[in-house]
Amino acid sequence: MINVPMIKLFVLFAIIVSFVPGISRAQAAATERLEESFAYWKPFEVSAEEDPKVAEAKEIFQRLLLGWEETRVAPELHVVQAGQGLLDAASLSDGTILLSRDAIDICWKGGEKSRRDRLAFVLAHELSHQRADHLWHRQFFRLAGQQAPSVQGRMLGRMRMDQLERESHDAKELQADREALLLMAMVGFDPQNVLSGKGRFFYQWIENVGGLHCKAEPGHRECLKMNKRIERIRIHWEEAVRQSIFFELGVQSYVAGHYQEARKFFTVYGRQFPGREVHNNIGLSHIGEAMFLRKQLLEKDAYLGTEFVYPTILAEAPRISKNSAKTREGMRSSSASNARLKKEMEVQLNQAIASFERAIKIDPGHRPTYWNLISSYLLSGNAPLAYGVTAGLYVKRFARDATATMFLGISAHLEGEDQKAQLMFEEALQTVDESLYETLRMNRAVFLKAIGDRQGARAEWKKLADFGKKNGDEALFRLALKQMRNQADSISAPKPGALEKIKGFAIGHTVSSLFLETPGLKKEEIWLEGEKITLYYFNNGARMAVDANHRIIGLWQTGGEVETAAGIRKGDYLAKVGRAYGLPTRTIRTIQGNYLAYDLHQIALRFVDGKVAAWLLYGGMP
């Protein structure tokens, strides 16, 4: 929020400037410039170590920063004590975002279900101001206001300064609101909970944008004007919320393996909120198709090289296939069918590479995009280019880390330099952190097996089994045990074939008109390439997307005190999920979190910080 008093010192400053004639314009400007630095507000900061709510606010802020794609340093969040009971936040010129401690309590009043989403919106709103460079315009208007009238005229034209500032303020606030709703949806928060739910959050936010408090002064002349604006603003918000659902549906289609459908949804979302993650996800959908084709080739006993695992690329089952053990002299099929599949795979990988290159142009400082690009080259068998991107671009920008060293090792192996590859894997293990540990150990195990060191490979899988047991990762633990016993990976579960449902429905079911007209059932319409999709929102946190023929095309659970047929609830840990469902068919890493997909149950569970955050149902794979 900009140009709105945030705490009592802002108000005190305004009073002093307005009513004390002894303060010159230059002195006032100097004082205001001090307030644009966090150093001015540091004495009022609330520590995250002392306040759990502040700690949670900072955790939410870090999640939102996953969508930050500017080349400059990301903003910092500081919570300050205001003592006014206001929903206040502000962006400062030095890149600081201030949040009043009372704002957290106001967001919390909406209840457990929506509090994190509301706070995510407030913080995303300020990030959107920074992303759109709104502070530059504010500095320009302030500079113009300090000039002589003749200079102001040349800078601003005939429009009065106060009028221009007000119009600019309203436009910026609407833009920041819209982009905040789209950003929070992209990283996994629910914008629907910002607009709806209990309490007066929406109205409090709009009042604060205008610097008013209409609950206390409903008859205030400006409040009467505000009431006329509220519905217009609500329409803008509702449209942004509807647009945000395209990213959610894109992720769902991607998780389900419906890659062409996923690209349609991501493309529509990208027209409203263009950025790095749109191109990243489109690229990953092409990778998904390539991996599916690769799986078909492996099932036909085609030799495609050593089957490595990549950091952010989804893993088609089996995660480590039986063909991983083959050597370079393994079977090479020359059938026309295999040639066609290889050509299709090459096309998909080339399109993925183009998407990742576009994402890097938008945000050259995002490491995972480089990982995706390098992985695409390695999957296509182009080890020299993979090496070039790693050593020539990634290392020069980020320095040589464990991920880069692992990629250099894979490239060396694909080029036949196994001694060099061995050294690279050993070097990577010296600096690896927990986020890459599983991938690196798997790749070293695959490499050792490929060069004939089965004992060494078994030792790596033993370490992975211990790691999985220690971290409660049942799926990794069981996979590692299978590999130690030299068994091909297979999909298994304690209760195979039990399809999951939400509200008694599954993907592909046709819903009766009578059910869809249930009183109180909220619905919205969106359009995809001329086809209507109707969204239904249930009180227990379930969501449903239905096409024009009343066929369910999307079904997911975002919250509520509900559980799956296997007894899994929101907040459950990996270990419990592993015991309930067994080995996942696929692991899919997205900006929203990591999904574990189970084809036998047609359910994918999303994990954030190691706990279940939501789940979705899907139909058959392509």
PyMOL commands that set and color helices and strands:
alter all, ss='L'
color gray80, all
select helices_A, chain A and resi 8-19+25-35+38-44+52-67+101-108+115-131+134-145+149-156+161-186+192-195+201-209+221-256+259-272+276-299+322-325+336-362+367-379+383-398+402-414+418-431+434-450+454-470+474-484+513-516+574-581
alter helices_A, ss='H'
color red, helices_A
select strands_A, chain A and resi 76-80+89-91+96-100+522-528+531-537+542-546+552-557+586-590+593-598+603-608+611-617
alter strands_A, ss='S'
color yellow, strands_A
deselect
rebuild
show_as cartoon
